[in-house]
Amino acid sequence: MDYGTYQGVYTLILMAIMISIIVWAYSKRQKSAFNEAANLVFADEQVHSDSLNGEQKDKSAHI
């Protein structure tokens, strides 16, 4: 086997990996996990705003 054959086999392996990743990313089983991960940013904002509201309530109670 020469260099060209190795290069061809390497290309086929990389193409198979790429296609596998694409199929995995667009599979229906992964949709709920990806939606949950996408909404984590908004969940953090809700927790942060709740903690800020709690601090404001505490300050108004001391006045």
PDB file of N, H, CA, C and O in Angstrom:
ATOM      1  N   MET A   1       0.844  -1.173   0.000  1.00  0.00           N
ATOM      2  CA  MET A   1       0.000   0.000   0.000  1.00  0.00           C
ATOM      3  C   MET A   1       0.892   1.239   0.000  1.00  0.00           C
ATOM      4  O   MET A   1       1.858   1.342   0.756  1.00  0.00           O
ATOM      5  N   ASP A   2       0.544   2.134  -0.841  1.00  0.00           N
ATOM      6  H   ASP A   2      -0.241   2.050  -1.455  1.00  0.00           H
ATOM      7  CA  ASP A   2       1.342   3.352  -0.935  1.00  0.00           C
ATOM      8  C   ASP A   2       0.637   4.505  -0.221  1.00  0.00           C
ATOM      9  O   ASP A   2      -0.424   4.331   0.378  1.00  0.00           O
ATOM     10  N   TYR A   3       1.242   5.667  -0.298  1.00  0.00           N
ATOM     11  H   TYR A   3       2.105   5.809  -0.784  1.00  0.00           H
ATOM     12  CA  TYR A   3       0.738   6.851   0.402  1.00  0.00           C
ATOM     13  C   TYR A   3      -0.663   7.227  -0.069  1.00  0.00           C
ATOM     14  O   TYR A   3      -1.493   7.631   0.745  1.00  0.00           O
ATOM     15  N   GLY A   4      -0.940   7.105  -1.355  1.00  0.00           N
ATOM     16  H   GLY A   4      -0.266   6.777  -2.017  1.00  0.00           H
ATOM     17  CA  GLY A   4      -2.249   7.458  -1.901  1.00  0.00           C
ATOM     18  C   GLY A   4      -3.357   6.589  -1.334  1.00  0.00           C
ATOM     19  O   GLY A   4      -4.463   7.071  -1.090  1.00  0.00           O
ATOM     20  N   THR A   5      -3.072   5.322  -1.126  1.00  0.00           N
ATOM     21  H   THR A   5      -2.173   4.930  -1.324  1.00  0.00           H
ATOM     22  CA  THR A   5      -4.061   4.414  -0.553  1.00  0.00           C
ATOM     23  C   THR A   5      -4.360   4.791   0.897  1.00  0.00           C
ATOM     24  O   THR A   5      -5.520   4.833   1.305  1.00  0.00           O
ATOM     25  N   TYR A   6      -3.313   5.064   1.670  1.00  0.00           N
ATOM     26  H   TYR A   6      -2.371   5.031   1.338  1.00  0.00           H
ATOM     27  CA  TYR A   6      -3.514   5.493   3.053  1.00  0.00           C
ATOM     28  C   TYR A   6      -4.313   6.792   3.118  1.00  0.00           C
ATOM     29  O   TYR A   6      -5.180   6.958   3.976  1.00  0.00           O
ATOM     30  N   GLN A   7      -4.016   7.694   2.215  1.00  0.00           N
ATOM     31  H   GLN A   7      -3.312   7.559   1.518  1.00  0.00           H
ATOM     32  CA  GLN A   7      -4.726   8.968   2.186  1.00  0.00           C
ATOM     33  C   GLN A   7      -6.203   8.751   1.863  1.00  0.00           C
ATOM     34  O   GLN A   7      -7.066   9.403   2.450  1.00  0.00           O
ATOM     35  N   GLY A   8      -6.498   7.845   0.939  1.00  0.00           N
ATOM     36  H   GLY A   8      -5.797   7.315   0.462  1.00  0.00           H
ATOM     37  CA  GLY A   8      -7.885   7.542   0.596  1.00  0.00           C
ATOM     38  C   GLY A   8      -8.635   6.903   1.750  1.00  0.00           C
ATOM     39  O   GLY A   8      -9.782   7.256   2.019  1.00  0.00           O
ATOM     40  N   VAL A   9      -7.991   5.959   2.435  1.00  0.00           N
ATOM     41  H   VAL A   9      -7.059   5.671   2.216  1.00  0.00           H
ATOM     42  CA  VAL A   9      -8.616   5.304   3.587  1.00  0.00           C
ATOM     43  C   VAL A   9      -8.851   6.319   4.701  1.00  0.00           C
ATOM     44  O   VAL A   9      -9.903   6.310   5.339  1.00  0.00           O
ATOM     45  N   TYR A  10      -7.882   7.185   4.934  1.00  0.00           N
ATOM     46  H   TYR A  10      -7.027   7.192   4.416  1.00  0.00           H
ATOM     47  CA  TYR A  10      -8.002   8.226   5.957  1.00  0.00           C
ATOM     48  C   TYR A  10      -9.166   9.162   5.631  1.00  0.00           C
ATOM     49  O   TYR A  10      -9.918   9.553   6.524  1.00  0.00           O
ATOM     50  N   THR A  11      -9.313   9.517   4.372  1.00  0.00           N
ATOM     51  H   THR A  11      -8.702   9.199   3.647  1.00  0.00           H
ATOM     52  CA  THR A  11     -10.417  10.380   3.948  1.00  0.00           C
ATOM     53  C   THR A  11     -11.761   9.698   4.186  1.00  0.00           C
ATOM     54  O   THR A  11     -12.700  10.334   4.664  1.00  0.00           O
ATOM     55  N   LEU A  12     -11.859   8.421   3.862  1.00  0.00           N
ATOM     56  H   LEU A  12     -11.096   7.904   3.475  1.00  0.00           H
ATOM     57  CA  LEU A  12     -13.108   7.689   4.086  1.00  0.00           C
ATOM     58  C   LEU A  12     -13.448   7.592   5.573  1.00  0.00           C
ATOM     59  O   LEU A  12     -14.613   7.708   5.956  1.00  0.00           O
ATOM     60  N   ILE A  13     -12.441   7.381   6.400  1.00  0.00           N
ATOM     61  H   ILE A  13     -11.495   7.287   6.089  1.00  0.00           H
ATOM     62  CA  ILE A  13     -12.676   7.309   7.841  1.00  0.00           C
ATOM     63  C   ILE A  13     -13.178   8.650   8.362  1.00  0.00           C
ATOM     64  O   ILE A  13     -14.128   8.693   9.143  1.00  0.00           O
ATOM     65  N   LEU A  14     -12.555   9.737   7.939  1.00  0.00           N
ATOM     66  H   LEU A  14     -11.783   9.702   7.304  1.00  0.00           H
ATOM     67  CA  LEU A  14     -12.991  11.062   8.384  1.00  0.00           C
ATOM     68  C   LEU A  14     -14.397  11.391   7.888  1.00  0.00           C
ATOM     69  O   LEU A  14     -15.178  12.011   8.610  1.00  0.00           O
ATOM     70  N   MET A  15     -14.722  10.983   6.668  1.00  0.00           N
ATOM     71  H   MET A  15     -14.087  10.480   6.081  1.00  0.00           H
ATOM     72  CA  MET A  15     -16.076  11.211   6.153  1.00  0.00           C
ATOM     73  C   MET A  15     -17.100  10.428   6.964  1.00  0.00           C
ATOM     74  O   MET A  15     -18.181  10.939   7.257  1.00  0.00           O
ATOM     75  N   ALA A  16     -16.764   9.180   7.333  1.00  0.00           N
ATOM     76  H   ALA A  16     -15.886   8.765   7.095  1.00  0.00           H
ATOM     77  CA  ALA A  16     -17.674   8.364   8.136  1.00  0.00           C
ATOM     78  C   ALA A  16     -17.886   8.996   9.508  1.00  0.00           C
ATOM     79  O   ALA A  16     -19.005   9.004  10.021  1.00  0.00           O
ATOM     80  N   ILE A  17     -16.821   9.523  10.101  1.00  0.00           N
ATOM     81  H   ILE A  17     -15.912   9.517   9.684  1.00  0.00           H
ATOM     82  CA  ILE A  17     -16.947  10.190  11.400  1.00  0.00           C
ATOM     83  C   ILE A  17     -17.824  11.430  11.277  1.00  0.00           C
ATOM     84  O   ILE A  17     -18.680  11.674  12.127  1.00  0.00           O
ATOM     85  N   MET A  18     -17.618  12.201  10.237  1.00  0.00           N
ATOM     86  H   MET A  18     -16.923  12.002   9.546  1.00  0.00           H
ATOM     87  CA  MET A  18     -18.400  13.426  10.027  1.00  0.00           C
ATOM     88  C   MET A  18     -19.886  13.106   9.840  1.00  0.00           C
ATOM     89  O   MET A  18     -20.743  13.770  10.423  1.00  0.00           O
ATOM     90  N   ILE A  19     -20.184  12.110   9.043  1.00  0.00           N
ATOM     91  H   ILE A  19     -19.487  11.571   8.569  1.00  0.00           H
ATOM     92  CA  ILE A  19     -21.577  11.714   8.816  1.00  0.00           C
ATOM     93  C   ILE A  19     -22.192  11.190  10.112  1.00  0.00           C
ATOM     94  O   ILE A  19     -23.360  11.458  10.394  1.00  0.00           O
ATOM     95  N   SER A  20     -21.417  10.448  10.902  1.00  0.00           N
ATOM     96  H   SER A  20     -20.468  10.230  10.673  1.00  0.00           H
ATOM     97  CA  SER A  20     -21.918   9.944  12.186  1.00  0.00           C
ATOM     98  C   SER A  20     -22.261  11.082  13.133  1.00  0.00           C
ATOM     99  O   SER A  20     -23.285  11.033  13.815  1.00  0.00           O
ATOM    100  N   ILE A  21     -21.426  12.093  13.182  1.00  0.00           N
ATOM    101  H   ILE A  21     -20.595  12.132  12.627  1.00  0.00           H
ATOM    102  CA  ILE A  21     -21.689  13.244  14.051  1.00  0.00           C
ATOM    103  C   ILE A  21     -22.941  13.983  13.598  1.00  0.00           C
ATOM    104  O   ILE A  21     -23.748  14.400  14.429  1.00  0.00           O
ATOM    105  N   ILE A  22     -23.108  14.149  12.304  1.00  0.00           N
ATOM    106  H   ILE A  22     -22.452  13.811  11.629  1.00  0.00           H
ATOM    107  CA  ILE A  22     -24.294  14.839  11.780  1.00  0.00           C
ATOM    108  C   ILE A  22     -25.558  14.053  12.097  1.00  0.00           C
ATOM    109  O   ILE A  22     -26.559  14.633  12.519  1.00  0.00           O
ATOM    110  N   VAL A  23     -25.520  12.737  11.897  1.00  0.00           N
ATOM    111  H   VAL A  23     -24.707  12.267  11.554  1.00  0.00           H
ATOM    112  CA  VAL A  23     -26.688  11.903  12.198  1.00  0.00           C
ATOM    113  C   VAL A  23     -27.005  11.963  13.686  1.00  0.00           C
ATOM    114  O   VAL A  23     -28.173  12.054  14.063  1.00  0.00           O
ATOM    115  N   TRP A  24     -25.983  11.915  14.537  1.00  0.00           N
ATOM    116  H   TRP A  24     -25.034  11.841  14.231  1.00  0.00           H
ATOM    117  CA  TRP A  24     -26.187  11.993  15.982  1.00  0.00           C
ATOM    118  C   TRP A  24     -26.794  13.337  16.384  1.00  0.00           C
ATOM    119  O   TRP A  24     -27.703  13.389  17.213  1.00  0.00           O
ATOM    120  N   ALA A  25     -26.294  14.413  15.800  1.00  0.00           N
ATOM    121  H   ALA A  25     -25.556  14.371  15.127  1.00  0.00           H
ATOM    122  CA  ALA A  25     -26.757  15.750  16.173  1.00  0.00           C
ATOM    123  C   ALA A  25     -28.209  15.988  15.766  1.00  0.00           C
ATOM    124  O   ALA A  25     -28.936  16.698  16.461  1.00  0.00           O
ATOM    125  N   TYR A  26     -28.632  15.413  14.668  1.00  0.00           N
ATOM    126  H   TYR A  26     -28.042  14.836  14.103  1.00  0.00           H
ATOM    127  CA  TYR A  26     -29.995  15.640  14.190  1.00  0.00           C
ATOM    128  C   TYR A  26     -30.949  14.505  14.550  1.00  0.00           C
ATOM    129  O   TYR A  26     -32.079  14.485  14.061  1.00  0.00           O
ATOM    130  N   SER A  27     -30.527  13.562  15.388  1.00  0.00           N
ATOM    131  H   SER A  27     -29.609  13.578  15.785  1.00  0.00           H
ATOM    132  CA  SER A  27     -31.415  12.466  15.752  1.00  0.00           C
ATOM    133  C   SER A  27     -32.497  12.968  16.707  1.00  0.00           C
ATOM    134  O   SER A  27     -32.276  13.909  17.469  1.00  0.00           O
ATOM    135  N   LYS A  28     -33.641  12.343  16.660  1.00  0.00           N
ATOM    136  H   LYS A  28     -33.820  11.578  16.042  1.00  0.00           H
ATOM    137  CA  LYS A  28     -34.769  12.766  17.489  1.00  0.00           C
ATOM    138  C   LYS A  28     -34.529  12.462  18.962  1.00  0.00           C
ATOM    139  O   LYS A  28     -35.092  13.131  19.828  1.00  0.00           O
ATOM    140  N   ARG A  29     -33.704  11.468  19.257  1.00  0.00           N
ATOM    141  H   ARG A  29     -33.246  10.925  18.553  1.00  0.00           H
ATOM    142  CA  ARG A  29     -33.425  11.137  20.658  1.00  0.00           C
ATOM    143  C   ARG A  29     -32.639  12.235  21.354  1.00  0.00           C
ATOM    144  O   ARG A  29     -32.731  12.371  22.574  1.00  0.00           O
ATOM    145  N   GLN A  30     -31.871  13.020  20.613  1.00  0.00           N
ATOM    146  H   GLN A  30     -31.796  12.909  19.622  1.00  0.00           H
ATOM    147  CA  GLN A  30     -31.042  14.070  21.200  1.00  0.00           C
ATOM    148  C   GLN A  30     -31.776  15.405  21.320  1.00  0.00           C
ATOM    149  O   GLN A  30     -31.279  16.325  21.970  1.00  0.00           O
ATOM    150  N   LYS A  31     -32.944  15.519  20.705  1.00  0.00           N
ATOM    151  H   LYS A  31     -33.348  14.772  20.177  1.00  0.00           H
ATOM    152  CA  LYS A  31     -33.642  16.802  20.653  1.00  0.00           C
ATOM    153  C   LYS A  31     -33.965  17.338  22.042  1.00  0.00           C
ATOM    154  O   LYS A  31     -33.765  18.525  22.303  1.00  0.00           O
ATOM    155  N   SER A  32     -34.457  16.494  22.931  1.00  0.00           N
ATOM    156  H   SER A  32     -34.620  15.531  22.719  1.00  0.00           H
ATOM    157  CA  SER A  32     -34.821  16.980  24.265  1.00  0.00           C
ATOM    158  C   SER A  32     -33.588  17.423  25.052  1.00  0.00           C
ATOM    159  O   SER A  32     -33.644  18.410  25.785  1.00  0.00           O
ATOM    160  N   ALA A  33     -32.496  16.712  24.908  1.00  0.00           N
ATOM    161  H   ALA A  33     -32.450  15.910  24.312  1.00  0.00           H
ATOM    162  CA  ALA A  33     -31.264  17.100  25.615  1.00  0.00           C
ATOM    163  C   ALA A  33     -30.732  18.427  25.086  1.00  0.00           C
ATOM    164  O   ALA A  33     -30.280  19.273  25.858  1.00  0.00           O
ATOM    165  N   PHE A  34     -30.788  18.606  23.773  1.00  0.00           N
ATOM    166  H   PHE A  34     -31.155  17.919  23.146  1.00  0.00           H
ATOM    167  CA  PHE A  34     -30.307  19.858  23.185  1.00  0.00           C
ATOM    168  C   PHE A  34     -31.222  21.025  23.554  1.00  0.00           C
ATOM    169  O   PHE A  34     -30.737  22.130  23.797  1.00  0.00           O
ATOM    170  N   ASN A  35     -32.533  20.800  23.601  1.00  0.00           N
ATOM    171  H   ASN A  35     -32.927  19.902  23.403  1.00  0.00           H
ATOM    172  CA  ASN A  35     -33.456  21.865  24.011  1.00  0.00           C
ATOM    173  C   ASN A  35     -33.219  22.261  25.466  1.00  0.00           C
ATOM    174  O   ASN A  35     -33.261  23.442  25.810  1.00  0.00           O
ATOM    175  N   GLU A  36     -32.971  21.274  26.308  1.00  0.00           N
ATOM    176  H   GLU A  36     -32.936  20.315  26.028  1.00  0.00           H
ATOM    177  CA  GLU A  36     -32.683  21.571  27.712  1.00  0.00           C
ATOM    178  C   GLU A  36     -31.387  22.372  27.842  1.00  0.00           C
ATOM    179  O   GLU A  36     -31.320  23.326  28.617  1.00  0.00           O
ATOM    180  N   ALA A  37     -30.371  21.990  27.093  1.00  0.00           N
ATOM    181  H   ALA A  37     -30.425  21.215  26.464  1.00  0.00           H
ATOM    182  CA  ALA A  37     -29.100  22.717  27.136  1.00  0.00           C
ATOM    183  C   ALA A  37     -29.260  24.132  26.591  1.00  0.00           C
ATOM    184  O   ALA A  37     -28.630  25.064  27.091  1.00  0.00           O
ATOM    185  N   ALA A  38     -30.093  24.297  25.575  1.00  0.00           N
ATOM    186  H   ALA A  38     -30.604  23.540  25.169  1.00  0.00           H
ATOM    187  CA  ALA A  38     -30.296  25.622  24.989  1.00  0.00           C
ATOM    188  C   ALA A  38     -31.018  26.553  25.959  1.00  0.00           C
ATOM    189  O   ALA A  38     -30.811  27.766  25.914  1.00  0.00           O
ATOM    190  N   ASN A  39     -31.852  26.012  26.823  1.00  0.00           N
ATOM    191  H   ASN A  39     -32.020  25.027  26.859  1.00  0.00           H
ATOM    192  CA  ASN A  39     -32.619  26.838  27.755  1.00  0.00           C
ATOM    193  C   ASN A  39     -31.915  27.063  29.090  1.00  0.00           C
ATOM    194  O   ASN A  39     -32.457  27.750  29.956  1.00  0.00           O
ATOM    195  N   LEU A  40     -30.733  26.509  29.274  1.00  0.00           N
ATOM    196  H   LEU A  40     -30.292  25.951  28.570  1.00  0.00           H
ATOM    197  CA  LEU A  40     -30.006  26.712  30.527  1.00  0.00           C
ATOM    198  C   LEU A  40     -29.672  28.179  30.760  1.00  0.00           C
ATOM    199  O   LEU A  40     -29.648  28.630  31.905  1.00  0.00           O
ATOM    200  N   VAL A  41     -29.418  28.920  29.707  1.00  0.00           N
ATOM    201  H   VAL A  41     -29.437  28.553  28.777  1.00  0.00           H
ATOM    202  CA  VAL A  41     -29.095  30.339  29.842  1.00  0.00           C
ATOM    203  C   VAL A  41     -30.270  31.084  30.451  1.00  0.00           C
ATOM    204  O   VAL A  41     -30.085  31.926  31.331  1.00  0.00           O
ATOM    205  N   PHE A  42     -31.457  30.787  29.999  1.00  0.00           N
ATOM    206  H   PHE A  42     -31.607  30.103  29.284  1.00  0.00           H
ATOM    207  CA  PHE A  42     -32.640  31.463  30.504  1.00  0.00           C
ATOM    208  C   PHE A  42     -32.952  31.037  31.935  1.00  0.00           C
ATOM    209  O   PHE A  42     -33.465  31.841  32.714  1.00  0.00           O
ATOM    210  N   ALA A  43     -32.658  29.809  32.291  1.00  0.00           N
ATOM    211  H   ALA A  43     -32.241  29.156  31.658  1.00  0.00           H
ATOM    212  CA  ALA A  43     -32.877  29.340  33.657  1.00  0.00           C
ATOM    213  C   ALA A  43     -31.966  30.091  34.615  1.00  0.00           C
ATOM    214  O   ALA A  43     -32.386  30.444  35.717  1.00  0.00           O
ATOM    215  N   ASP A  44     -30.721  30.340  34.210  1.00  0.00           N
ATOM    216  H   ASP A  44     -30.380  30.052  33.315  1.00  0.00           H
ATOM    217  CA  ASP A  44     -29.799  31.102  35.051  1.00  0.00           C
ATOM    218  C   ASP A  44     -30.290  32.529  35.246  1.00  0.00           C
ATOM    219  O   ASP A  44     -30.161  33.080  36.339  1.00  0.00           O
ATOM    220  N   GLU A  45     -30.848  33.133  34.211  1.00  0.00           N
ATOM    221  H   GLU A  45     -30.953  32.685  33.323  1.00  0.00           H
ATOM    222  CA  GLU A  45     -31.373  34.491  34.334  1.00  0.00           C
ATOM    223  C   GLU A  45     -32.541  34.529  35.310  1.00  0.00           C
ATOM    224  O   GLU A  45     -32.676  35.482  36.077  1.00  0.00           O
ATOM    225  N   GLN A  46     -33.377  33.513  35.290  1.00  0.00           N
ATOM    226  H   GLN A  46     -33.267  32.738  34.667  1.00  0.00           H
ATOM    227  CA  GLN A  46     -34.525  33.460  36.194  1.00  0.00           C
ATOM    228  C   GLN A  46     -34.044  33.335  37.635  1.00  0.00           C
ATOM    229  O   GLN A  46     -34.567  34.013  38.519  1.00  0.00           O
ATOM    230  N   VAL A  47     -33.070  32.492  37.880  1.00  0.00           N
ATOM    231  H   VAL A  47     -32.645  31.941  37.162  1.00  0.00           H
ATOM    232  CA  VAL A  47     -32.538  32.330  39.233  1.00  0.00           C
ATOM    233  C   VAL A  47     -31.900  33.632  39.695  1.00  0.00           C
ATOM    234  O   VAL A  47     -32.074  34.038  40.845  1.00  0.00           O
ATOM    235  N   HIS A  48     -31.164  34.288  38.806  1.00  0.00           N
ATOM    236  H   HIS A  48     -31.023  33.959  37.873  1.00  0.00           H
ATOM    237  CA  HIS A  48     -30.507  35.550  39.151  1.00  0.00           C
ATOM    238  C   HIS A  48     -31.537  36.634  39.470  1.00  0.00           C
ATOM    239  O   HIS A  48     -31.379  37.369  40.444  1.00  0.00           O
ATOM    240  N   SER A  49     -32.580  36.737  38.664  1.00  0.00           N
ATOM    241  H   SER A  49     -32.708  36.139  37.873  1.00  0.00           H
ATOM    242  CA  SER A  49     -33.596  37.765  38.921  1.00  0.00           C
ATOM    243  C   SER A  49     -34.365  37.456  40.202  1.00  0.00           C
ATOM    244  O   SER A  49     -34.758  38.375  40.921  1.00  0.00           O
ATOM    245  N   ASP A  50     -34.582  36.178  40.494  1.00  0.00           N
ATOM    246  H   ASP A  50     -34.262  35.433  39.910  1.00  0.00           H
ATOM    247  CA  ASP A  50     -35.250  35.816  41.745  1.00  0.00           C
ATOM    248  C   ASP A  50     -34.395  36.198  42.946  1.00  0.00           C
ATOM    249  O   ASP A  50     -34.915  36.674  43.955  1.00  0.00           O
ATOM    250  N   SER A  51     -33.088  35.991  42.841  1.00  0.00           N
ATOM    251  H   SER A  51     -32.666  35.605  42.022  1.00  0.00           H
ATOM    252  CA  SER A  51     -32.218  36.352  43.966  1.00  0.00           C
ATOM    253  C   SER A  51     -32.154  37.865  44.129  1.00  0.00           C
ATOM    254  O   SER A  51     -32.083  38.355  45.257  1.00  0.00           O
ATOM    255  N   LEU A  52     -32.178  38.612  43.039  1.00  0.00           N
ATOM    256  H   LEU A  52     -32.235  38.214  42.123  1.00  0.00           H
ATOM    257  CA  LEU A  52     -32.185  40.069  43.137  1.00  0.00           C
ATOM    258  C   LEU A  52     -33.482  40.564  43.759  1.00  0.00           C
ATOM    259  O   LEU A  52     -33.471  41.481  44.580  1.00  0.00           O
ATOM    260  N   ASN A  53     -34.584  39.969  43.375  1.00  0.00           N
ATOM    261  H   ASN A  53     -34.593  39.224  42.708  1.00  0.00           H
ATOM    262  CA  ASN A  53     -35.867  40.354  43.968  1.00  0.00           C
ATOM    263  C   ASN A  53     -35.889  40.044  45.457  1.00  0.00           C
ATOM    264  O   ASN A  53     -36.459  40.808  46.236  1.00  0.00           O
ATOM    265  N   GLY A  54     -35.284  38.950  45.861  1.00  0.00           N
ATOM    266  H   GLY A  54     -34.821  38.329  45.229  1.00  0.00           H
ATOM    267  CA  GLY A  54     -35.214  38.602  47.273  1.00  0.00           C
ATOM    268  C   GLY A  54     -34.375  39.593  48.047  1.00  0.00           C
ATOM    269  O   GLY A  54     -34.721  39.938  49.177  1.00  0.00           O
ATOM    270  N   GLU A  55     -33.275  40.065  47.468  1.00  0.00           N
ATOM    271  H   GLU A  55     -32.994  39.785  46.550  1.00  0.00           H
ATOM    272  CA  GLU A  55     -32.431  41.057  48.132  1.00  0.00           C
ATOM    273  C   GLU A  55     -33.177  42.380  48.281  1.00  0.00           C
ATOM    274  O   GLU A  55     -33.049  43.047  49.308  1.00  0.00           O
ATOM    275  N   GLN A  56     -33.950  42.765  47.275  1.00  0.00           N
ATOM    276  H   GLN A  56     -34.054  42.223  46.441  1.00  0.00           H
ATOM    277  CA  GLN A  56     -34.701  44.013  47.348  1.00  0.00           C
ATOM    278  C   GLN A  56     -35.779  43.918  48.426  1.00  0.00           C
ATOM    279  O   GLN A  56     -36.043  44.896  49.126  1.00  0.00           O
ATOM    280  N   LYS A  57     -36.398  42.755  48.563  1.00  0.00           N
ATOM    281  H   LYS A  57     -36.184  41.961  47.995  1.00  0.00           H
ATOM    282  CA  LYS A  57     -37.415  42.575  49.598  1.00  0.00           C
ATOM    283  C   LYS A  57     -36.776  42.647  50.981  1.00  0.00           C
ATOM    284  O   LYS A  57     -37.351  43.218  51.908  1.00  0.00           O
ATOM    285  N   ASP A  58     -35.572  42.060  51.117  1.00  0.00           N
ATOM    286  H   ASP A  58     -35.105  41.596  50.365  1.00  0.00           H
ATOM    287  CA  ASP A  58     -34.877  42.103  52.402  1.00  0.00           C
ATOM    288  C   ASP A  58     -34.509  43.532  52.770  1.00  0.00           C
ATOM    289  O   ASP A  58     -34.639  43.916  53.933  1.00  0.00           O
ATOM    290  N   LYS A  59     -34.056  44.323  51.816  1.00  0.00           N
ATOM    291  H   LYS A  59     -33.951  44.011  50.871  1.00  0.00           H
ATOM    292  CA  LYS A  59     -33.677  45.711  52.082  1.00  0.00           C
ATOM    293  C   LYS A  59     -34.897  46.536  52.476  1.00  0.00           C
ATOM    294  O   LYS A  59     -34.815  47.383  53.366  1.00  0.00           O
ATOM    295  N   SER A  60     -36.028  46.293  51.816  1.00  0.00           N
ATOM    296  H   SER A  60     -36.094  45.605  51.092  1.00  0.00           H
ATOM    297  CA  SER A  60     -37.223  47.064  52.139  1.00  0.00           C
ATOM    298  C   SER A  60     -37.780  46.659  53.503  1.00  0.00           C
ATOM    299  O   SER A  60     -38.448  47.465  54.150  1.00  0.00           O
ATOM    300  N   ALA A  61     -37.526  45.451  53.947  1.00  0.00           N
ATOM    301  H   ALA A  61     -36.983  44.796  53.422  1.00  0.00           H
ATOM    302  CA  ALA A  61     -38.006  45.010  55.252  1.00  0.00           C
ATOM    303  C   ALA A  61     -37.211  45.664  56.373  1.00  0.00           C
ATOM    304  O   ALA A  61     -37.742  45.863  57.465  1.00  0.00           O
ATOM    305  N   HIS A  62     -35.948  46.004  56.124  1.00  0.00           N
ATOM    306  H   HIS A  62     -35.516  45.842  55.237  1.00  0.00           H
ATOM    307  CA  HIS A  62     -35.105  46.612  57.148  1.00  0.00           C
ATOM    308  C   HIS A  62     -35.330  48.112  57.268  1.00  0.00           C
ATOM    309  O   HIS A  62     -34.909  48.716  58.255  1.00  0.00           O
ATOM    310  N   ILE A  63     -35.965  48.709  56.313  1.00  0.00           N
ATOM    311  H   ILE A  63     -36.307  48.218  55.511  1.00  0.00           H
ATOM    312  CA  ILE A  63     -36.136  50.168  56.330  1.00  0.00           C
ATOM    313  C   ILE A  63     -37.291  50.563  57.171  1.00  0.00           C
ATOM    314  O   ILE A  63     -37.582  51.752  57.299  1.00  0.00           O
TER     315      ILE A  63
END
